[in-house]
């Protein structure tokens, strides 16, 4: 036998889902092409900052290991931070590449 609270929770979940569907049904993800270009530019900027952070963290790890001192963190921690920053840079670069690729496909389709 299903308890009353379980049935109520299921009804609440269904109501929340229907509200979300109605809320996002007619909305487009972006208002205009300029907003998309701004978003691509922001992703590129984020990727560049993450990439430079990756290089700085890796350099601090190498320097700390070569001199055998602790530069705030152990060398391995700097290398792990460099890996995380590098992965973040890849994410930003992928957004930029995909966005530019889709703009290129759209431009080719307009020419035909």
N, C-alpha and C positions, 0 to 999 in steps of 0.2 A: 504494500500500500504506500502511495506517495504522500509525503507530508504536505501540509498546507504551505509551509515556508518554501519548499522546493518549487511548487507550482507558481507561487508569487514571484520568485526569483526568475523563473523562466519567462513569465509574462513581462517582467521589467526588462529583461534582456532583449526580448522581441521588440518592445516599445522603443528602447534605445536604438536598436538597429534600424527600425523604420524611421526614426527621427534623423539618423545619419544619412540614410538614403535620400530622404526628401531634402535635406540640407545641401547635399553635394550633387544632386541630380542635374540641376540646370547650370551649375557653375563650371566654367572652363578653368583649367589650371593656371593659365596666364591671360591677362587682359589684352596684351598687344605684343607685337614682335619686339618692340623696344624693351619691354619687361623681360622677355626671354634673353635678349642680348645682354642686358644688365646682369641677369642671373649667370650666364655663361662667363662673363667678365669676372664676377665675384668668385666663381669656382676656380677660375684661372689664378686669381690673386691668392686665394686660400692655398692652392697647390704650390705656388711659388714660395709662399711663406713657410709652408710645411717642408718643402724641399731644402730651403736654406737652413731651417732648424735641424733637419736630418744631418746635413753636412757639419754644422756646428757641434751637434752632439757627438757625432763620430770623431771629429777632431779632438774634442775634449777627452773622449775615451782613449784615443791613441796617445795623446800627450800625457795623460795621467798614467797610462800603463808604461810608457817609455821612461818617464822620469821616476816611476814607482812612488807616486804621491796620490793623495786623495783630493780631488778638486770638487769638494762639496759632496760628491757621490763617488762610489767605487767605479772603476773603469767599466765593469760589466753593466752596471746600471746606465751609464752613458750610452753604451752600445744598444741596450734594450730600448732606450728612449729614441735613439737614432732609427731603429727598426720601426717603432710605432709612428714616428714622424714620417718616415719613408712610405709606409702604408697609407697614411693620411694623404700624402702628396699624390700617390697613385690614384686614390679615389677622386681627388679634385681634377687631376689631369684626364681621367676617364670621362668625367662629366663634360669637360671642355671638348674633348675629342668627339664624343657622341653628339653633342650639340652642334658643333661645326659640321660634322658629317651629315646630320639631318638637314641643316641649312643648305648644304651642297646638293643633296638629293632634291630638295624643294626647288632650288634654282634650276637644276637640269630639267625637272618636270615642267617648269614654267616656259623654258626655251622651246620645248617640243610642242 
